[in-house]
Amino acid sequence: MAATPRFRNAADAAPPASPSDAVPSSDTSPPAAPAGGKHPVDETLPPLKMFTSGLQHVAAMYAGVVAPPMIVGPAVGLTAKETAFLMGASLFTAGIATLLQTLGLWRIGARLPFVNGVSFAGVTPMVAIGKDRGHDGIAVIFGAVIVASLLGFLLAPYFCKLVRFFPPVVTGTVITLIGVSLLPVSFNWAQGGNAAAADYGSTTNITMAAVTLVIVLALRKLLRGFLQQISILLGLVVGTLIAIPVGITDFGAIKDAGLFGFPSPFHFGAPQFEIAAIVSMSIVMLVCMTESTADMLALGRIVDRPADERTIEGGLRADTLGSALSPLFNGFMCSAFAQNIGLVAMTKVRSRFVVAVSGGILIVLGLVPVAASVIAIVPLPVLGGAGIVLFGTVAASGIQTLAAAALEKGENALIVAAAVGVGLIPIAAPDFYHSFPKNLLVVLDSGISTGCVVAIVLNLAFNHLGRKPDAPAPEREQNPAAADPVAAH
């Protein structure tokens, strides 16, 4: 995403059976379900388990959904009430996009436990487009998002063919960068979330984050079965209860919230179309599509249903269609949320219908502001403590994927070293690209995007260009079956 916190975009905690398992298949047919029943992705769970597991996903991504409108609204000159309306609209449209991804429609949707929400990659260009322009600024943003999303929808069948350029050395690198890039988000939450606040980074905030982290780890260790699977949600509840006497839980959101509020279509006026804004948001869309492709490959490994070209095409279509519909209800561009990929990896709950329940909850939260405010009372330091586990799980999964990449062969280790190094620049030195044109910062300020591009280019240079047709790529020398990914699966 951008140099500021990204709320988007991991591999299973169990090691792959063989390196070939991590090689994306070029077969366009859906992977077969395990013998004896439905694939865990397609299973439905008991109602209580479905709801609580879905609620846990919402709790993990709630702050990521409402953060972009919280930034964009004031920047373009909206009032506090109008900004709150944008937040509700973002929850509503995130629910629609999530339902498109999980349940699917025709050839739209990855049909994986894939949570979608407002992309943080678009925050910087949206602020630049609409700054101090009020309702006109929002209308121009919405117009640019619609056009960029429709272009992305048309591009999806071609973009998905890039899957063959995502072998384990690339996917492992990108998954690792996703986790590492998200960790600063949890660190920011642990400090309080608002750098301008007087208590930002206070011992109270950091101690609460540490307490929550310990609670989550203890619950994972001590609990069993279903309760262990919702340990993140339980940790957030316990952490919030402890935070009440500490004095960092704010109940003001509940007092000020309305009972019902529908995000009326084009509340801020009809969309306006400006070429510069459309170009800027089209670049953002390409960034989102690149990261979503990597996220789907990662999630496919987690749930033991490798993402093939058809899956990625459907996922990208859901991303782009959800983004195109979003401005109708006053929402922004949508894409995958990586923190929820970490949650799937940690809990082992692989059902896409659980995440569909999350989409339903998000829609309800968007329609009933008072319900949304209940989740909003979770203090950011509490969320930050849980986030360290979630995002760290993503990074650990990426490292696990790299174990299947045959780093001892050829130049694979060099590919990982260069890609991770470049991907860490926006994290370690946020102002590194400050003198570059603003439009380029959409890509350069995303360590995930830059690291992904470097990994793909170097993999092509070292493992494909100039290689004799009968010479296997280094990753496949370790397992001859991987030379034919379709047969390997």
BELLINLIN-V260506 format. One line per field, one symbol per residue. ss: DSSP state (h for helix, s for strand, l for the rest). phi: phi as a letter, one per 30 degrees, with the letter a starting at -180 (. if undefined). burial: b if it has 24 or more other C-alpha atoms within 12 Angstrom, else e. A space follows every 50 residues. Layout:
BEGIN
ss=???
phi=???
burial=???
END
This chain:
BEGIN
ss=llllllllllllllllllhhhhlllllllllllllllllhhhllllhhhh hhhhhhhhhhhhhhhhhhhhhhhhhhlllhhhhhhhhhhhhhhhhhhhhh hhhlsllslllllllssslhhhhhhhhhhhlllhhhhhhhhhhhhhhhhh hhhhhhhhhhhhhhhllhhhhhhhhhhhhhhhhhhhhhhhhlllllllll llhhhhhhhhhhhhhhhhhhhhllhhhhhlhhhhhhhhhhhhhhhhllll lhhhhhllllllllllllllllllhhhhhhhhhhhhhhhhhhhhhhhhhh hhllllllhhhhhhhhhhhhhhhhhhhhhllllssslhhhhhhhhhhlll lhhhhhhhhhhhhhhhhlhhhhhhhhlllhhhhhhhhhhhhhhhhhhhhh hhlllllllllhhhhhhhhhhhhlhhhhlllllllllhhhhhhhllhhhh hhhhhhhhhhhhhllllllllllhhhhllhhhhlhhhhl
phi=.cddeccbc.bddddddaeddcdedddcddeddedjlddedcdcceedde ddddddddddcedddddeddddedddjddddddddedddddddddddddd dddiahccjdhbdcccaddddddedddddceiciddddddeddddddddd dddddedcddddedcbdedddddddededdddeedddddedkicddddcd idddddddddddeddddddddcdbiddddcddddddddddddddddjccc cddddcdddbaddeehecjddcbbeddddddddeddddddddddddddde ddcibedcddddddddddeddedddedeciccdcadcddddddddddidc dddddddeddddddddcbedddddddddddeddddddddddddddddddd dddcchddchcdddddddddedddedddbececdcdeedddedddcdddd dddddddddddccbdiddeccddedcddbedddcedddc
burial=bbbbbbbbbbbbbebbebbbbbbbbbbbebbeeeeeeeebbbeebeeebb bbbbbbbbbbbbbbbbbbbbbbbbbbbbeeebbbbbbbbbbbbbbbbbbb bbbbeebbbbbbbbbbbbbbbbbbbbbbbbbeebbbbbbbbbbbbbbbbb bbbebbbebbbbbbbbbbbbbbbbbbbbbbbbbbbbbbbbbbbbeeeeee beebbbbbbbbbbbbbbebbeeeeeebbbbbbbbbbbbbbebbeeeebbe eeeeeebeeebbbeebebeebbbbeebbbbbbbbbbbbbbbbbbbbbbbb bbbbbbbbbbbbbbbbbbbbbbbbbbbbbbbbbbbbbbbbbbbbbbbbbb bbbbbbbbbbbbbbbbbbbbbbbbbbbbbbbbbbbbbbbbbbbbbbbbbb bbbbbbbeebbbbbbbbbbbbbbbbbbeeeeebeeeeebbbbbbbbbbbb bbbbbbbbbbebbbeeeeeeeebbbbbebeebbebbebb
END
